[in-house]
Amino acid sequence: MKIDIQRVYDASPVKEEAFRVLVDRLWPRGVKKENLELDLWAKDISPSSALREKFHHQPNSFSDFKKQYVEELDNNELFAHFVEEISKHPKVLFLYSSKDQEHNNAVVLKAYIESKLS
């Protein structure tokens, strides 16, 4: 399985050959649900509201965010089911809404899953 990540606002509205997963807890502003062509909205494995608000996309606190998000994933009973579901597909695309392409939950989630599967 290959996992790619892309900002939801940059994603093609035409469905690609990838299994498309929105990995944010909140729906992206200004995006119509019918225009996103999602296969799954994984809000249950996204960072908790408290963690998301605490981090609030501050790159200098990304290492703390990453550590706390991984702890949340370790304790999330739905995570194994999520990995099982996406593993059925050869190509997966994680969509996120953050403006910061290097410091966001999709980056952490992708790295965490890849470390678990290797």
N, CA, C and O atoms as a GROMACS GRO file, in nm:
protein
  472
    1MET      N    1   0.084  -0.117   0.000
    1MET     CA    2   0.000   0.000   0.000
    1MET      C    3   0.090   0.125   0.000
    1MET      O    4   0.187   0.134   0.075
    2LYS      N    5   0.055   0.218  -0.084
    2LYS     CA    6   0.127   0.345  -0.092
    2LYS      C    7   0.034   0.454  -0.040
    2LYS      O    8  -0.081   0.465  -0.083
    3ILE      N    9   0.085   0.536   0.053
    3ILE     CA   10   0.007   0.646   0.108
    3ILE      C   11   0.067   0.778   0.061
    3ILE      O   12   0.186   0.803   0.077
    4ASP      N   13  -0.018   0.861   0.003
    4ASP     CA   14   0.020   0.997  -0.033
    4ASP      C   15  -0.064   1.093   0.051
    4ASP      O   16  -0.169   1.055   0.103
    5ILE      N   17  -0.017   1.215   0.064
    5ILE     CA   18  -0.095   1.316   0.134
    5ILE      C   19  -0.106   1.438   0.044
    5ILE      O   20  -0.018   1.467  -0.036
    6GLN      N   21  -0.218   1.509   0.059
    6GLN     CA   22  -0.241   1.627  -0.023
    6GLN      C   23  -0.338   1.720   0.048
    6GLN      O   24  -0.430   1.676   0.116
    7ARG      N   25  -0.315   1.845   0.031
    7ARG     CA   26  -0.405   1.945   0.087
    7ARG      C   27  -0.538   1.938   0.013
    7ARG      O   28  -0.541   1.934  -0.110
    8VAL      N   29  -0.645   1.935   0.087
    8VAL     CA   30  -0.778   1.916   0.028
    8VAL      C   31  -0.810   2.022  -0.076
    8VAL      O   32  -0.880   1.993  -0.174
    9TYR      N   33  -0.761   2.142  -0.058
    9TYR     CA   34  -0.788   2.250  -0.151
    9TYR      C   35  -0.710   2.237  -0.282
    9TYR      O   36  -0.742   2.301  -0.381
   10ASP      N   37  -0.606   2.153  -0.280
   10ASP     CA   38  -0.527   2.128  -0.400
   10ASP      C   39  -0.566   1.999  -0.471
   10ASP      O   40  -0.519   1.971  -0.581
   11ALA      N   41  -0.652   1.920  -0.407
   11ALA     CA   42  -0.691   1.790  -0.461
   11ALA      C   43  -0.782   1.807  -0.582
   11ALA      O   44  -0.866   1.897  -0.587
   12SER      N   45  -0.764   1.721  -0.676
   12SER     CA   46  -0.849   1.721  -0.794
   12SER      C   47  -0.991   1.683  -0.756
   12SER      O   48  -1.011   1.589  -0.678
   13PRO      N   49  -1.090   1.754  -0.808
   13PRO     CA   50  -1.228   1.715  -0.777
   13PRO      C   51  -1.268   1.585  -0.846
   13PRO      O   52  -1.369   1.524  -0.812
   14VAL      N   53  -1.188   1.543  -0.944
   14VAL     CA   54  -1.214   1.417  -1.012
   14VAL      C   55  -1.146   1.305  -0.935
   14VAL      O   56  -1.028   1.314  -0.902
   15LYS      N   57  -1.222   1.201  -0.907
   15LYS     CA   58  -1.167   1.091  -0.829
   15LYS      C   59  -1.053   1.022  -0.903
   15LYS      O   60  -1.066   0.985  -1.020
   16GLU      N   61  -0.943   1.006  -0.832
   16GLU     CA   62  -0.828   0.937  -0.888
   16GLU      C   63  -0.841   0.788  -0.859
   16GLU      O   64  -0.944   0.742  -0.810
   17GLU      N   65  -0.738   0.714  -0.889
   17GLU     CA   66  -0.737   0.571  -0.861
   17GLU      C   67  -0.706   0.541  -0.715
   17GLU      O   68  -0.698   0.424  -0.676
   18ALA      N   69  -0.688   0.643  -0.635
   18ALA     CA   70  -0.654   0.624  -0.494
   18ALA      C   71  -0.781   0.619  -0.409
   18ALA      O   72  -0.885   0.675  -0.445
   19PHE      N   73  -0.771   0.552  -0.296
   19PHE     CA   74  -0.875   0.551  -0.193
   19PHE      C   75  -0.859   0.682  -0.116
   19PHE      O   76  -0.758   0.701  -0.049
   20ARG      N   77  -0.956   0.771  -0.126
   20ARG     CA   78  -0.944   0.908  -0.074
   20ARG      C   79  -1.002   0.916   0.067
   20ARG      O   80  -1.118   0.882   0.091
   21VAL      N   81  -0.918   0.964   0.161
   21VAL     CA   82  -0.956   0.970   0.302
   21VAL      C   83  -0.931   1.110   0.356
   21VAL      O   84  -0.819   1.160   0.351
   22LEU      N   85  -1.036   1.173   0.408
   22LEU     CA   86  -1.021   1.299   0.479
   22LEU      C   87  -0.979   1.266   0.621
   22LEU      O   88  -1.051   1.194   0.691
   23VAL      N   89  -0.864   1.318   0.665
   23VAL     CA   90  -0.810   1.281   0.796
   23VAL      C   91  -0.822   1.395   0.897
   23VAL      O   92  -0.748   1.398   0.996
   24ASP      N   93  -0.914   1.487   0.873
   24ASP     CA   94  -0.939   1.597   0.966
   24ASP      C   95  -1.069   1.572   1.044
   24ASP      O   96  -1.161   1.509   0.993
   25ARG      N   97  -1.074   1.622   1.165
   25ARG     CA   98  -1.194   1.610   1.247
   25ARG      C   99  -1.305   1.702   1.198
   25ARG      O  100  -1.424   1.668   1.204
   26LEU      N  101  -1.265   1.820   1.149
   26LEU     CA  102  -1.362   1.918   1.101
   26LEU      C  103  -1.366   1.917   0.948
   26LEU      O  104  -1.264   1.895   0.882
   27TRP      N  105  -1.484   1.942   0.894
   27TRP     CA  106  -1.497   1.951   0.749
   27TRP      C  107  -1.426   2.077   0.700
   27TRP      O  108  -1.439   2.182   0.764
   28PRO      N  109  -1.351   2.070   0.591
   28PRO     CA  110  -1.278   2.188   0.540
   28PRO      C  111  -1.372   2.300   0.497
   28PRO      O  112  -1.473   2.278   0.432
   29ARG      N  113  -1.337   2.420   0.536
   29ARG     CA  114  -1.417   2.537   0.503
   29ARG      C  115  -1.425   2.558   0.352
   29ARG      O  116  -1.325   2.545   0.280
   30GLY      N  117  -1.545   2.589   0.307
   30GLY     CA  118  -1.564   2.624   0.167
   30GLY      C  119  -1.566   2.507   0.070
   30GLY      O  120  -1.568   2.529  -0.051
   31VAL      N  121  -1.564   2.384   0.119
   31VAL     CA  122  -1.562   2.267   0.032
   31VAL      C  123  -1.698   2.196   0.044
   31VAL      O  124  -1.741   2.161   0.153
   32LYS      N  125  -1.762   2.176  -0.069
   32LYS     CA  126  -1.889   2.104  -0.070
   32LYS      C  127  -1.863   1.954  -0.064
   32LYS      O  128  -1.776   1.902  -0.133
   33LYS      N  129  -1.940   1.886   0.019
   33LYS     CA  130  -1.920   1.741   0.036
   33LYS      C  131  -1.928   1.666  -0.096
   33LYS      O  132  -1.851   1.573  -0.120
   34GLU      N  133  -2.021   1.705  -0.180
   34GLU     CA  134  -2.039   1.634  -0.307
   34GLU      C  135  -1.923   1.659  -0.404
   34GLU      O  136  -1.907   1.585  -0.501
   35ASN      N  137  -1.842   1.761  -0.379
   35ASN     CA  138  -1.731   1.793  -0.469
   35ASN      C  139  -1.599   1.727  -0.429
   35ASN      O  140  -1.502   1.733  -0.505
   36LEU      N  141  -1.593   1.665  -0.313
   36LEU     CA  142  -1.465   1.612  -0.266
   36LEU      C  143  -1.437   1.469  -0.310
   36LEU      O  144  -1.322   1.426  -0.310
   37GLU      N  145  -1.540   1.395  -0.348
   37GLU     CA  146  -1.522   1.257  -0.393
   37GLU      C  147  -1.445   1.173  -0.292
   37GLU      O  148  -1.345   1.110  -0.326
   38LEU      N  149  -1.492   1.172  -0.169
   38LEU     CA  150  -1.427   1.094  -0.062
   38LEU      C  151  -1.474   0.951  -0.060
   38LEU      O  152  -1.588   0.920  -0.096
   39ASP      N  153  -1.384   0.862  -0.017
   39ASP     CA  154  -1.422   0.725   0.012
   39ASP      C  155  -1.446   0.706   0.161
   39ASP      O  156  -1.523   0.620   0.202
   40LEU      N  157  -1.377   0.789   0.244
   40LEU     CA  158  -1.386   0.775   0.389
   40LEU      C  159  -1.352   0.908   0.455
   40LEU      O  160  -1.259   0.977   0.414
   41TRP      N  161  -1.427   0.941   0.558
   41TRP     CA  162  -1.395   1.056   0.642
   41TRP      C  163  -1.352   0.997   0.776
   41TRP      O  164  -1.436   0.949   0.852
   42ALA      N  165  -1.225   1.002   0.806
   42ALA     CA  166  -1.167   0.936   0.924
   42ALA      C  167  -1.157   1.032   1.042
   42ALA      O  168  -1.050   1.047   1.101
   43LYS      N  169  -1.266   1.095   1.076
   43LYS     CA  170  -1.262   1.193   1.186
   43LYS      C  171  -1.236   1.126   1.320
   43LYS      O  172  -1.188   1.192   1.413
   44ASP      N  173  -1.267   0.997   1.334
   44ASP     CA  174  -1.248   0.928   1.461
   44ASP      C  175  -1.101   0.894   1.490
   44ASP      O  176  -1.067   0.861   1.604
   45ILE      N  177  -1.017   0.903   1.390
   45ILE     CA  178  -0.874   0.879   1.415
   45ILE      C  179  -0.792   1.007   1.400
   45ILE      O  180  -0.669   1.004   1.406
   46SER      N  181  -0.859   1.117   1.380
   46SER     CA  182  -0.790   1.246   1.372
   46SER      C  183  -0.757   1.294   1.513
   46SER      O  184  -0.810   1.240   1.611
   47PRO      N  185  -0.672   1.394   1.525
   47PRO     CA  186  -0.639   1.445   1.659
   47PRO      C  187  -0.765   1.494   1.732
   47PRO      O  188  -0.857   1.547   1.671
   48SER      N  189  -0.766   1.474   1.862
   48SER     CA  190  -0.879   1.519   1.942
   48SER      C  191  -0.894   1.670   1.929
   48SER      O  192  -0.800   1.741   1.893
   49SER      N  193  -1.013   1.718   1.958
   49SER     CA  194  -1.036   1.863   1.951
   49SER      C  195  -0.943   1.938   2.045
   49SER      O  196  -0.890   2.044   2.011
   50ALA      N  197  -0.922   1.882   2.165
   50ALA     CA  198  -0.834   1.948   2.262
   50ALA      C  199  -0.691   1.958   2.209
   50ALA      O  200  -0.626   2.062   2.222
   51LEU      N  201  -0.641   1.851   2.149
   51LEU     CA  202  -0.505   1.852   2.095
   51LEU      C  203  -0.496   1.946   1.975
   51LEU      O  204  -0.400   2.023   1.964
   52ARG      N  205  -0.593   1.942   1.889
   52ARG     CA  206  -0.595   2.030   1.771
   52ARG      C  207  -0.594   2.176   1.813
   52ARG      O  208  -0.519   2.256   1.756
   53GLU      N  209  -0.675   2.211   1.911
   53GLU     CA  210  -0.680   2.350   1.958
   53GLU      C  211  -0.551   2.391   2.028
   53GLU      O  212  -0.507   2.505   2.016
   54LYS      N  213  -0.492   2.298   2.101
   54LYS     CA  214  -0.366   2.326   2.171
   54LYS      C  215  -0.253   2.354   2.070
   54LYS      O  216  -0.176   2.448   2.087
   55PHE      N  217  -0.244   2.273   1.967
   55PHE     CA  218  -0.140   2.287   1.866
   55PHE      C  219  -0.166   2.410   1.779
   55PHE      O  220  -0.076   2.490   1.756
   56HIS      N  221  -0.286   2.423   1.731
   56HIS     CA  222  -0.331   2.534   1.646
   56HIS      C  223  -0.228   2.572   1.540
   56HIS      O  224  -0.204   2.690   1.513
   57HIS      N  225  -0.167   2.470   1.482
   57HIS     CA  226  -0.074   2.488   1.369
   57HIS      C  227   0.044   2.578   1.400
   57HIS      O  228   0.082   2.662   1.318
   58GLN      N  229   0.101   2.562   1.517
   58GLN     CA  230   0.222   2.636   1.554
   58GLN      C  231   0.342   2.544   1.528
   58GLN      O  232   0.365   2.451   1.606
   59PRO      N  233   0.419   2.567   1.424
   59PRO     CA  234   0.529   2.478   1.390
   59PRO      C  235   0.628   2.455   1.504
   59PRO      O  236   0.686   2.347   1.513
   60ASN      N  237   0.647   2.554   1.591
   60ASN     CA  238   0.743   2.536   1.701
   60ASN      C  239   0.694   2.436   1.805
   60ASN      O  240   0.773   2.391   1.888
   61SER      N  241   0.566   2.401   1.804
   61SER     CA  242   0.515   2.300   1.900
   61SER      C  243   0.481   2.169   1.830
   61SER      O  244   0.411   2.085   1.886
   62PHE      N  245   0.529   2.152   1.706
   62PHE     CA  246   0.494   2.033   1.629
   62PHE      C  247   0.545   1.904   1.692
   62PHE      O  248   0.476   1.803   1.688
   63SER      N  249   0.664   1.906   1.750
   63SER     CA  250   0.716   1.783   1.811
   63SER      C  251   0.627   1.739   1.927
   63SER      O  252   0.603   1.619   1.943
   64ASP      N  253   0.578   1.832   2.007
   64ASP     CA  254   0.484   1.798   2.114
   64ASP      C  255   0.353   1.746   2.057
   64ASP      O  256   0.297   1.648   2.106
   65PHE      N  257   0.304   1.813   1.954
   65PHE     CA  258   0.181   1.768   1.888
   65PHE      C  259   0.196   1.626   1.837
   65PHE      O  260   0.110   1.541   1.859
   66LYS      N  261   0.307   1.600   1.768
   66LYS     CA  262   0.332   1.468   1.712
   66LYS      C  263   0.332   1.361   1.821
   66LYS      O  264   0.269   1.256   1.806
   67LYS      N  265   0.402   1.387   1.928
   67LYS     CA  266   0.410   1.291   2.038
   67LYS      C  267   0.270   1.264   2.097
   67LYS      O  268   0.234   1.149   2.121
   68GLN      N  269   0.195   1.369   2.120
   68GLN     CA  270   0.062   1.352   2.180
   68GLN      C  271  -0.036   1.286   2.083
   68GLN      O  272  -0.121   1.207   2.125
   69TYR      N  273  -0.025   1.316   1.954
   69TYR     CA  274  -0.113   1.253   1.855
   69TYR      C  275  -0.081   1.104   1.844
   69TYR      O  276  -0.173   1.023   1.833
   70VAL      N  277   0.045   1.067   1.846
   70VAL     CA  278   0.082   0.926   1.842
   70VAL      C  279   0.027   0.853   1.966
   70VAL      O  280  -0.020   0.740   1.955
   71GLU      N  281   0.033   0.918   2.082
   71GLU     CA  282  -0.026   0.859   2.202
   71GLU      C  283  -0.177   0.838   2.185
   71GLU      O  284  -0.231   0.735   2.225
   72GLU      N  285  -0.242   0.936   2.125
   72GLU     CA  286  -0.386   0.920   2.098
   72GLU      C  287  -0.412   0.803   2.004
   72GLU      O  288  -0.506   0.726   2.024
   73LEU      N  289  -0.330   0.789   1.900
   73LEU     CA  290  -0.346   0.679   1.806
   73LEU      C  291  -0.322   0.544   1.875
   73LEU      O  292  -0.394   0.448   1.850
   74ASP      N  293  -0.221   0.539   1.961
   74ASP     CA  294  -0.192   0.416   2.035
   74ASP      C  295  -0.309   0.372   2.121
   74ASP      O  296  -0.330   0.253   2.142
   75ASN      N  297  -0.386   0.468   2.170
   75ASN     CA  298  -0.498   0.438   2.260
   75ASN      C  299  -0.634   0.440   2.190
   75ASN      O  300  -0.737   0.426   2.255
   76ASN      N  301  -0.635   0.457   2.059
   76ASN     CA  302  -0.760   0.466   1.985
   76ASN      C  303  -0.802   0.326   1.940
   76ASN      O  304  -0.735   0.263   1.858
   77GLU      N  305  -0.912   0.280   1.994
   77GLU     CA  306  -0.960   0.145   1.962
   77GLU      C  307  -1.005   0.131   1.816
   77GLU      O  308  -1.019   0.019   1.767
   78LEU      N  309  -1.029   0.241   1.748
   78LEU     CA  310  -1.072   0.238   1.608
   78LEU      C  311  -0.955   0.238   1.509
   78LEU      O  312  -0.975   0.217   1.389
   79PHE      N  313  -0.835   0.262   1.559
   79PHE     CA  314  -0.720   0.275   1.471
   79PHE      C  315  -0.692   0.147   1.394
   79PHE      O  316  -0.666   0.152   1.273
   80ALA      N  317  -0.696   0.032   1.459
   80ALA     CA  318  -0.666  -0.096   1.392
   80ALA      C  319  -0.766  -0.121   1.279
   80ALA      O  320  -0.729  -0.169   1.172
   81HIS      N  321  -0.892  -0.090   1.303
   81HIS     CA  322  -0.993  -0.106   1.199
   81HIS      C  323  -0.966  -0.013   1.081
   81HIS      O  324  -0.983  -0.051   0.965
   82PHE      N  325  -0.924   0.110   1.111
   82PHE     CA  326  -0.890   0.206   1.006
   82PHE      C  327  -0.775   0.154   0.920
   82PHE      O  328  -0.783   0.158   0.797
   83VAL      N  329  -0.670   0.105   0.983
   83VAL     CA  330  -0.555   0.052   0.907
   83VAL      C  331  -0.598  -0.069   0.824
   83VAL      O  332  -0.555  -0.085   0.710
   84GLU      N  333  -0.681  -0.153   0.880
   84GLU     CA  334  -0.733  -0.269   0.807
   84GLU      C  335  -0.810  -0.224   0.682
   84GLU      O  336  -0.795  -0.282   0.575
   85GLU      N  337  -0.892  -0.122   0.698
   85GLU     CA  338  -0.972  -0.072   0.586
   85GLU      C  339  -0.885  -0.012   0.476
   85GLU      O  340  -0.903  -0.045   0.359
   86ILE      N  341  -0.791   0.073   0.511
   86ILE     CA  342  -0.709   0.135   0.406
   86ILE      C  343  -0.611   0.036   0.344
   86ILE      O  344  -0.568   0.055   0.231
   87SER      N  345  -0.574  -0.068   0.418
   87SER     CA  346  -0.480  -0.168   0.366
   87SER      C  347  -0.537  -0.250   0.251
   87SER      O  348  -0.463  -0.319   0.181
   88LYS      N  349  -0.666  -0.243   0.233
   88LYS     CA  350  -0.731  -0.314   0.123
   88LYS      C  351  -0.705  -0.248  -0.012
   88LYS      O  352  -0.738  -0.303  -0.117
   89HIS      N  353  -0.646  -0.130  -0.010
   89HIS     CA  354  -0.628  -0.052  -0.132
   89HIS      C  355  -0.480  -0.030  -0.161
   89HIS      O  356  -0.402   0.000  -0.071
   90PRO      N  357  -0.440  -0.047  -0.287
   90PRO     CA  358  -0.298  -0.031  -0.320
   90PRO      C  359  -0.248   0.113  -0.309
   90PRO      O  360  -0.131   0.137  -0.281
   91LYS      N  361  -0.338   0.210  -0.331
   91LYS     CA  362  -0.299   0.350  -0.322
   91LYS      C  363  -0.402   0.424  -0.238
   91LYS      O  364  -0.523   0.415  -0.262
   92VAL      N  365  -0.352   0.500  -0.139
   92VAL     CA  366  -0.438   0.575  -0.048
   92VAL      C  367  -0.393   0.720  -0.051
   92VAL      O  368  -0.274   0.750  -0.054
   93LEU      N  369  -0.490   0.810  -0.050
   93LEU     CA  370  -0.461   0.954  -0.048
   93LEU      C  371  -0.524   1.014   0.077
   93LEU      O  372  -0.646   1.018   0.090
   94PHE      N  373  -0.438   1.062   0.170
   94PHE     CA  374  -0.486   1.133   0.288
   94PHE      C  375  -0.503   1.280   0.251
   94PHE      O  376  -0.410   1.345   0.204
   95LEU      N  377  -0.623   1.332   0.273
   95LEU     CA  378  -0.652   1.472   0.246
   95LEU      C  379  -0.662   1.546   0.378
   95LEU      O  380  -0.722   1.497   0.474
   96TYR      N  381  -0.604   1.665   0.384
   96TYR     CA  382  -0.604   1.747   0.505
   96TYR      C  383  -0.628   1.892   0.464
   96TYR      O  384  -0.612   1.926   0.347
   97SER      N  385  -0.665   1.977   0.559
   97SER     CA  386  -0.696   2.116   0.523
   97SER      C  387  -0.593   2.219   0.570
   97SER      O  388  -0.601   2.336   0.531
   98SER      N  389  -0.499   2.180   0.650
   98SER     CA  390  -0.399   2.273   0.703
   98SER      C  391  -0.323   2.343   0.591
   98SER      O  392  -0.295   2.284   0.487
   99LYS      N  393  -0.289   2.470   0.613
   99LYS     CA  394  -0.207   2.544   0.517
   99LYS      C  395  -0.062   2.496   0.521
   99LYS      O  396   0.009   2.503   0.421
  100ASP      N  397  -0.018   2.448   0.637
  100ASP     CA  398   0.120   2.406   0.657
  100ASP      C  399   0.136   2.262   0.606
  100ASP      O  400   0.080   2.168   0.663
  101GLN      N  401   0.212   2.246   0.500
  101GLN     CA  402   0.228   2.115   0.437
  101GLN      C  403   0.326   2.023   0.508
  101GLN      O  404   0.330   1.904   0.480
  102GLU      N  405   0.406   2.076   0.600
  102GLU     CA  406   0.505   1.997   0.671
  102GLU      C  407   0.464   1.964   0.814
  102GLU      O  408   0.509   1.863   0.869
  103HIS      N  409   0.381   2.047   0.873
  103HIS     CA  410   0.345   2.032   1.015
  103HIS      C  411   0.194   2.016   1.028
  103HIS      O  412   0.123   2.112   1.060
  104ASN      N  413   0.148   1.894   1.005
  104ASN     CA  414   0.004   1.868   1.016
  104ASN      C  415  -0.020   1.722   1.053
  104ASN      O  416   0.071   1.640   1.049
  105ASN      N  417  -0.143   1.691   1.087
  105ASN     CA  418  -0.177   1.557   1.133
  105ASN      C  419  -0.162   1.451   1.025
  105ASN      O  420  -0.132   1.335   1.056
  106ALA      N  421  -0.182   1.486   0.898
  106ALA     CA  422  -0.168   1.388   0.791
  106ALA      C  423  -0.025   1.338   0.780
  106ALA      O  424  -0.002   1.219   0.754
  107VAL      N  425   0.070   1.426   0.800
  107VAL     CA  426   0.212   1.389   0.796
  107VAL      C  427   0.242   1.289   0.908
  107VAL      O  428   0.310   1.189   0.887
  108VAL      N  429   0.192   1.319   1.027
  108VAL     CA  430   0.214   1.230   1.142
  108VAL      C  431   0.146   1.096   1.120
  108VAL      O  432   0.206   0.991   1.143
  109LEU      N  433   0.021   1.099   1.076
  109LEU     CA  434  -0.055   0.975   1.055
  109LEU      C  435   0.010   0.886   0.951
  109LEU      O  436   0.022   0.765   0.971
  110LYS      N  437   0.053   0.944   0.841
  110LYS     CA  438   0.121   0.866   0.736
  110LYS      C  439   0.247   0.800   0.790
  110LYS      O  440   0.266   0.680   0.770
  111ALA      N  441   0.332   0.876   0.857
  111ALA     CA  442   0.457   0.820   0.911
  111ALA      C  443   0.429   0.712   1.015
  111ALA      O  444   0.498   0.610   1.020
  112TYR      N  445   0.328   0.734   1.097
  112TYR     CA  446   0.294   0.637   1.202
  112TYR      C  447   0.246   0.505   1.141
  112TYR      O  448   0.289   0.398   1.183
  113ILE      N  449   0.160   0.514   1.043
  113ILE     CA  450   0.109   0.392   0.978
  113ILE      C  451   0.221   0.320   0.906
  113ILE      O  452   0.233   0.198   0.916
  114GLU      N  453   0.305   0.393   0.834
  114GLU     CA  454   0.415   0.330   0.763
  114GLU      C  455   0.512   0.261   0.859
  114GLU      O  456   0.565   0.155   0.827
  115SER      N  457   0.534   0.319   0.975
  115SER     CA  458   0.622   0.255   1.074
  115SER      C  459   0.558   0.129   1.130
  115SER      O  460   0.628   0.032   1.160
  116LYS      N  461   0.428   0.129   1.146
  116LYS     CA  462   0.357   0.010   1.197
  116LYS      C  463   0.354  -0.103   1.096
  116LYS      O  464   0.359  -0.220   1.134
  117LEU      N  465   0.348  -0.069   0.967
  117LEU     CA  466   0.337  -0.170   0.863
  117LEU      C  467   0.471  -0.224   0.816
  117LEU      O  468   0.476  -0.327   0.748
  118SER      N  469   0.581  -0.156   0.850
  118SER     CA  470   0.712  -0.203   0.803
  118SER      C  471   0.776  -0.299   0.901
  118SER      O  472   0.887  -0.347   0.877
   0.00000   0.00000   0.00000
